[in-house]
Amino acid sequence: MTVTVRFAPSPTGRIHIGNARTALFNWLFALKNGGRFVQRFDDTDIARSKQEYADAILYDLHWLGIFPDATEYQSRRFGRYDEVTEWMKAAGLLYACYETQEELELRRKIRLSRKLPPVYGREALKLTPEEREALEAEGRKPHWRFLLPNFKHDPFETERTEIHWNDLVRGEETVDLASLSDPVLVREDGTYLYTLPSVVDDIDMGITHIIRGDDHVTNTGVQIALFRALGAEAPIFGHHNMLTTSGGEGLSKRTGALSISGLRESGIEPMAVASLAVLIGSSENVAAMPSMSELASHFDPAATSKSASKFDPDELVVLNRTLLHKMPFEQAQDRLSALGVSGDQAEAFWLAVRGNLDRLADAAGWWRIVRQGPEQPAELSEGDAEFVGQALDLLPEEPWDRETWKSWTNAVKEATGRKGKALFMPLRLALTGLASGPELADLLPLLGREGTLARRP
C-alpha cells in the first residue's frame, strides 16, 4: 500500500499558518513514508470559491517547499457525487427531510426543555407518501440526511452506536453517533455539503491517511460511518492541535491573520515558517531546520500536544535570523542579485553581513552603505571627528584583508591613546553611520582604502 495523503482547503481565501500546519503535517508524513501528496480543492461552494485563490494556495505551498503529486478540483466531479447520491437514496441511506430552519430550531428547544440531546429526531422517516406529496405541493424542497447506522454486536446486548479509531496523534478515540443528528449531505437546492464529496474523493483517490485539525474529530465519526456505508475501508486518521494567535484567537482565511503570503512579503524565510508551524506544540524543541528533509527527521505526529498552541510571530524572526546567519552564499545568491548585490565582492559581502540580518532584504541597506557610504553622515563630537581624521591618516596601504582592521586600530591606539569604546565607536559611526552592525574587520576590505577615506568627517 502506497501512503497517500491529501490537503483539501476550500479556495475561498489565502491560507494562513494554521492551514500550512495541516499541509506540512501531510507533506512530511508522505515524505517520511515514501508516499504521495494530493492537493485537492474542496470548491463545491461555487459562489465563494475562486481560481485565483486556488492558484495562490499552490504558490504558497510551492514557496513552503510542498510540491503535490496531483491536483484535483471537486467542482469537476459533480457527476460522480450525483451518482453516489442516487445510489444512497435507493439504498435507503439518504432520506428526504422537509423541515425549515425555524421548525428545526423549535424542535431543538423542545428536546432541550425535556433534557433530551438536541439531535434531529428522524421525524421525516415517519412521513407517509401522502404527507411528503403535500409538503412538496406547498413548494417545499427536501434536504437529504444520511441515516447514521446502529451497531449491534450481540442480540442480547444493548444497542451500541460508537465509532472507534486509533488516531495517529491522539491515540484511541471514540465518537458516539447517538449524540449526533443525522447529517445533512445535500441541501434543498441540490448542492453538497462537505461530507459526501470528501468521502467519495478519499475513496476514489486512494487516500490512506487523513491528517487534519482536531476541530474535525466529531466529523470523523460520521465520515467513518459513511465510508462503511459506501463499502469502503476508512483511512487512518490523525488530528493535530490547532494554532491560535498569541492572544488566543482562532485563525481565519477571511481575516488574513498570519497568512502565508503576508509572512512571505514581510521577508520571513519559508523554512522558518515551516519549522515553527510543525514543531510548535510538540515535544520537539522549536528550532530552525535548514531543509524539509531535516524537518521530516524531527517530525512525529504522535509527539503533538492535544491542547491548542499559541503562534507568536516574534518567534519567526528569531528562527529567521538563525537561518540567515547560517545560509551559504549559493543559496542566497539569486535573491541578492535581485537586490542589486552582485559582482566580485558579493560573496564576501554576504558572509560579512548575514550574521546581522533579520531578513534577507536587509542586506540591501548594508550593500548601499558599503558602496555609497552612510545615508546620513554620523553625528560626531568635535573631538571624535578630529580623532577619526587622525585615524584615517594612519590607514595602511592596500592590499587589505581581515587582519587590516586589527593592525590599523592598533596603530591608532598607539598614536592617540584611545582604546575600547572610545576608539571603536567613532570609527564605526564614521564608516557605517550606525552604532552596531557587522564586524568592521569584515567590512573594511569591502570598503577599500579609497572608500574608507571617503568617510572622513
C-alpha positions as semicolon CSV with decimal commas, in nm:
position;residue;x (nm);y (nm);z (nm)
1;M;0,000;0,000;0,000
2;T;0,139;0,339;-0,101
3;V;0,080;0,601;0,166
4;T;-0,138;0,870;0,009
5;V;-0,238;1,188;0,189
6;R;-0,429;1,497;0,086
7;F;-0,455;1,864;0,173
8;A;-0,804;1,985;0,093
9;P;-0,870;2,355;0,159
10;S;-1,161;2,549;0,017
11;P;-1,023;2,813;-0,224
12;T;-1,215;3,097;-0,061
13;G;-0,916;3,296;0,063
14;R;-0,542;3,289;0,126
15;I;-0,413;3,013;0,352
16;H;-0,270;3,103;0,692
17;I;-0,012;2,943;0,919
18;G;-0,276;2,708;1,066
19;N;-0,366;2,576;0,720
20;A;0,004;2,545;0,640
21;R;0,048;2,335;0,956
22;T;-0,200;2,081;0,818
23;A;-0,038;2,083;0,474
24;L;0,308;2,038;0,625
25;F;0,196;1,753;0,852
26;N;0,066;1,570;0,546
27;W;0,368;1,652;0,329
28;L;0,618;1,541;0,593
29;F;0,420;1,223;0,663
30;A;0,429;1,138;0,292
31;L;0,798;1,229;0,274
32;K;0,887;1,000;0,564
33;N;0,684;0,712;0,422
34;G;0,773;0,743;0,054
35;G;0,413;0,837;-0,018
36;R;0,207;1,065;-0,241
37;F;0,060;1,408;-0,162
38;V;-0,266;1,504;-0,333
39;Q;-0,364;1,869;-0,343
40;R;-0,744;1,876;-0,355
41;F;-0,952;2,190;-0,371
42;D;-1,287;2,146;-0,198
43;D;-1,456;2,403;-0,420
44;T;-1,816;2,283;-0,422
45;D;-1,918;2,630;-0,296
46;I;-1,918;2,779;-0,644
47;A;-2,021;3,126;-0,526
48;R;-1,726;3,173;-0,288
49;S;-1,457;2,957;-0,447
50;K;-1,222;3,134;-0,687
51;Q;-0,948;3,004;-0,914
52;E;-0,727;3,296;-0,810
53;Y;-0,733;3,164;-0,453
54;A;-0,653;2,809;-0,571
55;D;-0,358;2,944;-0,769
56;A;-0,243;3,149;-0,469
57;I;-0,264;2,843;-0,241
58;L;-0,049;2,641;-0,483
59;Y;0,201;2,928;-0,495
60;D;0,214;2,943;-0,115
61;L;0,266;2,566;-0,093
62;H;0,546;2,574;-0,351
63;W;0,710;2,859;-0,160
64;L;0,700;2,647;0,156
65;G;0,857;2,356;-0,029
66;I;0,546;2,144;-0,086
67;F;0,504;2,005;-0,439
68;P;0,187;1,798;-0,488
69;D;0,193;1,477;-0,689
70;A;-0,158;1,553;-0,817
71;T;-0,404;1,843;-0,808
72;E;-0,779;1,781;-0,803
73;Y;-1,090;2,001;-0,801
74;Q;-1,421;1,886;-0,654
75;S;-1,610;2,122;-0,885
76;R;-1,511;1,891;-1,173
77;R;-1,660;1,581;-1,006
78;F;-2,026;1,669;-0,951
79;G;-2,134;1,385;-1,182
80;R;-1,964;1,136;-0,953
81;Y;-2,130;1,279;-0,642
82;D;-2,470;1,270;-0,816
83;E;-2,414;0,904;-0,897
84;V;-2,332;0,815;-0,537
85;T;-2,623;1,022;-0,408
86;E;-2,874;0,836;-0,622
87;W;-2,731;0,503;-0,509
88;M;-2,759;0,607;-0,144
89;K;-3,118;0,718;-0,191
90;A;-3,206;0,385;-0,350
91;A;-3,030;0,200;-0,067
92;G;-3,222;0,392;0,199
93;L;-2,905;0,558;0,327
94;L;-3,027;0,908;0,238
95;Y;-3,374;1,024;0,334
96;A;-3,566;1,336;0,242
97;C;-3,644;1,597;0,510
98;Y;-3,871;1,899;0,468
99;E;-3,835;2,099;0,789
100;T;-3,748;2,467;0,777
101;Q;-3,472;2,611;0,993
102;E;-3,736;2,765;1,218
103;E;-3,909;2,429;1,268
104;L;-3,579;2,255;1,342
105;E;-3,484;2,520;1,595
106;L;-3,820;2,486;1,771
107;R;-3,778;2,108;1,794
108;R;-3,426;2,153;1,931
109;K;-3,555;2,380;2,206
110;I;-3,833;2,135;2,293
111;R;-3,582;1,848;2,326
112;L;-3,358;2,062;2,545
113;S;-3,653;2,153;2,768
114;R;-3,718;1,781;2,814
115;K;-3,349;1,725;2,896
116;L;-3,301;1,525;2,577
117;P;-2,998;1,553;2,346
118;P;-3,067;1,833;2,091
119;V;-3,039;1,598;1,794
120;Y;-3,268;1,552;1,498
121;G;-3,546;1,309;1,590
122;R;-3,579;1,150;1,246
123;E;-3,935;1,275;1,214
124;A;-3,904;1,274;0,835
125;L;-3,872;0,894;0,836
126;K;-4,225;0,874;0,972
127;L;-4,381;1,077;0,690
128;T;-4,628;0,891;0,469
129;P;-4,608;0,927;0,090
130;E;-4,918;1,145;0,107
131;E;-4,760;1,374;0,366
132;R;-4,448;1,411;0,152
133;E;-4,659;1,494;-0,152
134;A;-4,848;1,756;0,048
135;L;-4,524;1,920;0,166
136;E;-4,389;1,929;-0,188
137;A;-4,718;2,074;-0,308
138;E;-4,653;2,363;-0,067
139;G;-4,335;2,428;-0,263
140;R;-4,101;2,271;-0,012
141;K;-3,790;2,104;-0,147
142;P;-3,621;1,836;0,061
143;H;-3,275;1,834;0,204
144;W;-3,122;1,490;0,240
145;R;-2,983;1,336;0,558
146;F;-2,752;1,039;0,599
147;L;-2,912;0,772;0,817
148;L;-2,643;0,708;1,075
149;P;-2,609;0,337;1,146
150;N;-2,658;0,148;1,469
151;F;-2,426;-0,139;1,554
152;K;-2,542;-0,450;1,736
153;H;-2,263;-0,687;1,826
154;D;-2,479;-0,932;2,019
155;P;-2,857;-0,990;2,011
156;F;-2,864;-0,976;2,392
157;E;-2,652;-0,661;2,414
158;T;-2,798;-0,312;2,427
159;E;-2,781;-0,114;2,107
160;R;-2,441;0,048;2,050
161;T;-2,365;0,339;1,821
162;E;-1,999;0,407;1,889
163;I;-1,730;0,461;1,629
164;H;-1,373;0,385;1,739
165;W;-1,041;0,456;1,573
166;N;-0,674;0,473;1,668
167;D;-0,574;0,831;1,594
168;L;-0,220;0,898;1,467
169;V;-0,194;1,195;1,703
170;R;-0,447;1,145;1,982
171;G;-0,445;0,770;2,028
172;E;-0,771;0,583;2,091
173;E;-1,075;0,795;2,000
174;T;-1,448;0,731;2,025
175;V;-1,748;0,915;1,884
176;D;-2,097;0,810;1,989
177;L;-2,324;0,854;1,687
178;A;-2,627;0,858;1,918
179;S;-2,514;1,201;2,033
180;L;-2,528;1,338;1,678
181;S;-2,802;1,434;1,437
182;D;-2,816;1,252;1,107
183;P;-2,603;1,490;0,898
184;V;-2,740;1,678;0,601
185;L;-2,538;1,577;0,295
186;V;-2,739;1,752;0,024
187;R;-2,908;2,091;0,056
188;E;-3,254;2,185;-0,071
189;D;-3,101;2,336;-0,386
190;G;-2,914;2,015;-0,465
191;T;-2,571;2,146;-0,364
192;Y;-2,343;1,934;-0,150
193;L;-2,213;1,996;0,196
194;Y;-1,857;1,899;0,284
195;T;-1,902;1,540;0,397
196;L;-2,018;1,339;0,097
197;P;-1,780;1,481;-0,169
198;S;-1,491;1,450;0,074
199;V;-1,553;1,083;0,149
200;V;-1,622;0,993;-0,215
201;D;-1,299;1,164;-0,319
202;D;-1,099;0,996;-0,047
203;I;-1,224;0,658;-0,170
204;D;-1,171;0,730;-0,539
205;M;-0,827;0,889;-0,489
206;G;-0,698;0,609;-0,269
207;I;-0,633;0,828;0,035
208;T;-0,478;0,609;0,304
209;H;-0,420;0,868;0,578
210;I;-0,613;1,184;0,665
211;I;-0,423;1,429;0,885
212;R;-0,612;1,745;0,980
213;G;-0,704;1,976;1,266
214;D;-0,870;1,844;1,580
215;D;-1,180;2,053;1,508
216;H;-1,274;1,761;1,279
217;V;-1,273;1,487;1,545
218;T;-1,653;1,464;1,567
219;N;-1,681;1,477;1,187
220;T;-1,456;1,174;1,172
221;G;-1,712;0,954;1,345
222;V;-1,970;1,045;1,080
223;Q;-1,723;1,003;0,797
224;I;-1,609;0,660;0,909
225;A;-1,974;0,557;0,916
226;L;-2,014;0,692;0,563
227;F;-1,703;0,510;0,439
228;R;-1,851;0,187;0,572
229;A;-2,193;0,261;0,422
230;L;-2,024;0,302;0,082
231;G;-1,847;-0,032;0,123
232;A;-1,500;0,118;0,173
233;E;-1,239;0,085;0,443
234;A;-1,184;0,415;0,620
235;P;-0,838;0,574;0,601
236;I;-0,623;0,612;0,910
237;F;-0,698;0,946;1,078
238;G;-0,479;1,188;1,269
239;H;-0,599;1,510;1,432
240;H;-0,336;1,765;1,528
241;N;-0,392;2,051;1,769
242;M;-0,494;2,392;1,640
243;L;-0,289;2,710;1,630
244;T;-0,420;3,038;1,767
245;T;-0,283;3,390;1,763
246;S;-0,067;3,497;2,057
247;G;-0,386;3,645;2,204
248;G;-0,566;3,309;2,184
249;E;-0,793;3,396;1,889
250;G;-0,854;3,144;1,613
251;L;-0,703;3,193;1,269
252;S;-0,922;3,266;0,968
253;K;-0,872;3,288;0,594
254;R;-1,127;3,567;0,588
255;T;-0,930;3,794;0,821
256;G;-0,593;3,706;0,668
257;A;-0,442;3,657;1,015
258;L;-0,086;3,529;0,975
259;S;-0,138;3,448;0,606
260;I;0,147;3,272;0,429
261;S;0,155;3,545;0,165
262;G;0,181;3,809;0,437
263;L;0,466;3,628;0,609
264;R;0,645;3,586;0,277
265;E;0,603;3,953;0,190
266;S;0,737;4,051;0,532
267;G;1,064;3,875;0,447
268;I;1,030;3,557;0,654
269;E;1,212;3,254;0,514
270;P;0,995;2,953;0,419
271;M;1,185;2,714;0,645
272;A;1,134;2,950;0,940
273;V;0,759;2,929;0,879
274;A;0,767;2,552;0,826
275;S;0,985;2,487;1,132
276;L;0,763;2,682;1,368
277;A;0,437;2,560;1,213
278;V;0,537;2,195;1,257
279;L;0,736;2,192;1,581
280;I;0,529;2,429;1,794
281;G;0,302;2,241;2,030
282;S;0,507;1,923;2,011
283;S;0,760;1,752;2,235
284;E;1,037;1,866;1,997
285;N;1,229;2,183;2,069
286;V;1,137;2,457;1,825
287;A;1,448;2,518;1,616
288;A;1,520;2,647;1,267
289;M;1,552;2,349;1,034
290;P;1,757;2,425;0,723
291;S;1,567;2,188;0,493
292;M;1,244;1,995;0,462
293;S;1,429;1,663;0,491
294;E;1,584;1,778;0,819
295;L;1,242;1,888;0,945
296;A;1,100;1,549;0,845
297;S;1,357;1,377;1,066
298;H;1,221;1,571;1,366
299;F;0,854;1,521;1,275
300;D;0,637;1,277;1,467
301;P;0,260;1,331;1,463
302;A;0,225;1,136;1,789
303;A;0,451;1,391;1,962
304;T;0,193;1,667;1,912
305;S;0,013;1,812;2,214
306;K;-0,364;1,776;2,244
307;S;-0,412;2,137;2,355
308;A;-0,408;2,441;2,125
309;S;-0,078;2,619;2,069
310;K;-0,027;2,995;2,052
311;F;0,165;3,113;1,750
312;D;0,388;3,411;1,823
313;P;0,519;3,584;1,506
314;D;0,815;3,715;1,706
315;E;0,942;3,358;1,724
316;L;0,956;3,358;1,345
317;V;1,203;3,645;1,347
318;V;1,433;3,452;1,583
319;L;1,421;3,145;1,357
320;N;1,469;3,366;1,052
321;R;1,788;3,512;1,196
322;T;1,921;3,164;1,265
323;L;1,859;3,050;0,908
324;L;2,014;3,362;0,754
325;H;2,319;3,351;0,982
326;K;2,400;3,002;0,850
327;M;2,281;3,044;0,490
328;P;2,553;2,973;0,232
329;F;2,611;3,229;-0,040
330;E;2,499;2,989;-0,313
331;Q;2,153;2,970;-0,155
332;A;2,121;3,347;-0,124
333;Q;2,295;3,446;-0,448
334;D;1,999;3,485;-0,682
335;R;1,795;3,681;-0,430
336;L;2,091;3,904;-0,350
337;S;2,139;3,970;-0,720
338;A;1,775;4,080;-0,741
339;L;1,856;4,332;-0,465
340;G;2,149;4,466;-0,666
341;V;2,415;4,278;-0,470
342;S;2,645;4,131;-0,735
343;G;2,999;4,131;-0,860
344;D;3,331;4,006;-0,723
345;Q;3,255;4,129;-0,372
346;A;2,909;3,975;-0,343
347;E;3,010;3,654;-0,162
348;A;3,250;3,827;0,080
349;F;2,981;4,086;0,147
350;W;2,719;3,818;0,225
351;L;2,949;3,634;0,462
352;A;3,024;3,964;0,636
353;V;2,665;4,084;0,687
354;R;2,450;3,769;0,715
355;G;2,508;3,745;1,090
356;N;2,339;4,082;1,141
357;L;2,025;4,032;0,933
358;D;1,669;3,977;1,050
359;R;1,554;3,945;0,688
360;L;1,749;3,884;0,372
361;A;1,621;4,207;0,218
362;D;1,806;4,396;0,495
363;A;2,126;4,313;0,307
364;A;2,039;4,581;0,052
365;G;2,086;4,852;0,315
366;W;2,431;4,726;0,406
367;W;2,528;4,698;0,039
368;R;2,435;5,062;-0,003
369;I;2,648;5,156;0,299
370;V;2,945;4,960;0,164
371;R;2,917;5,101;-0,187
372;Q;2,795;5,455;-0,125
373;G;2,851;5,531;0,242
374;P;2,603;5,611;0,519
375;E;2,273;5,768;0,413
376;Q;2,340;6,044;0,664
377;P;2,683;6,146;0,800
378;A;2,733;6,035;1,157
379;E;2,687;6,300;1,424
380;L;3,029;6,310;1,590
381;S;3,150;6,542;1,860
382;E;3,428;6,778;1,763
383;G;3,678;6,561;1,950
384;D;3,557;6,240;1,786
385;A;3,561;6,399;1,440
386;E;3,919;6,508;1,494
387;F;4,006;6,158;1,617
388;V;3,855;5,995;1,308
389;G;4,059;6,228;1,088
390;Q;4,374;6,126;1,271
391;A;4,283;5,759;1,236
392;L;4,224;5,789;0,861
393;D;4,569;5,945;0,822
394;L;4,709;5,620;0,964
395;L;4,535;5,389;0,715
396;P;4,777;5,131;0,577
397;E;4,831;5,081;0,206
398;E;4,643;4,806;0,023
399;P;4,602;4,512;-0,030
400;W;4,371;4,465;0,267
401;D;4,236;4,154;0,435
402;R;4,056;4,069;0,758
403;E;4,369;4,142;0,962
404;T;4,387;4,500;0,835
405;W;4,132;4,623;1,090
406;K;4,336;4,492;1,382
407;S;4,669;4,630;1,261
408;W;4,510;4,967;1,178
409;T;4,332;5,009;1,513
410;N;4,646;4,902;1,699
411;A;4,834;5,180;1,522
412;V;4,553;5,429;1,601
413;K;4,551;5,322;1,966
414;E;4,926;5,375;1,993
415;A;4,912;5,714;1,823
416;T;4,608;5,858;2,005
417;G;4,597;5,677;2,335
418;R;4,231;5,587;2,282
419;K;4,105;5,237;2,348
420;G;3,786;5,036;2,389
421;K;3,458;5,204;2,304
422;A;3,622;5,547;2,277
423;L;3,833;5,412;1,992
424;F;3,595;5,177;1,811
425;M;3,259;5,361;1,828
426;P;3,365;5,681;1,646
427;L;3,523;5,469;1,372
428;R;3,208;5,255;1,336
429;L;2,986;5,564;1,321
430;A;3,209;5,727;1,063
431;L;3,235;5,419;0,842
432;T;2,875;5,293;0,859
433;G;2,663;5,568;1,015
434;L;2,531;5,314;1,264
435;A;2,622;5,221;1,620
436;S;2,607;4,847;1,556
437;G;2,640;4,606;1,268
438;P;2,872;4,352;1,107
439;E;3,229;4,308;1,219
440;L;3,434;4,600;1,086
441;A;3,719;4,356;1,026
442;D;3,497;4,202;0,757
443;L;3,361;4,531;0,621
444;L;3,690;4,719;0,591
445;P;3,828;4,515;0,296
446;L;3,495;4,569;0,118
447;L;3,518;4,945;0,165
448;G;3,876;4,956;0,040
449;R;4,120;5,234;0,115
450;E;3,952;5,484;-0,117
451;G;3,605;5,407;0,015
452;T;3,724;5,432;0,375
453;L;3,893;5,768;0,319
454;A;3,570;5,896;0,166
455;R;3,408;5,863;0,510
456;R;3,627;6,142;0,651
457;P;3,405;6,374;0,862
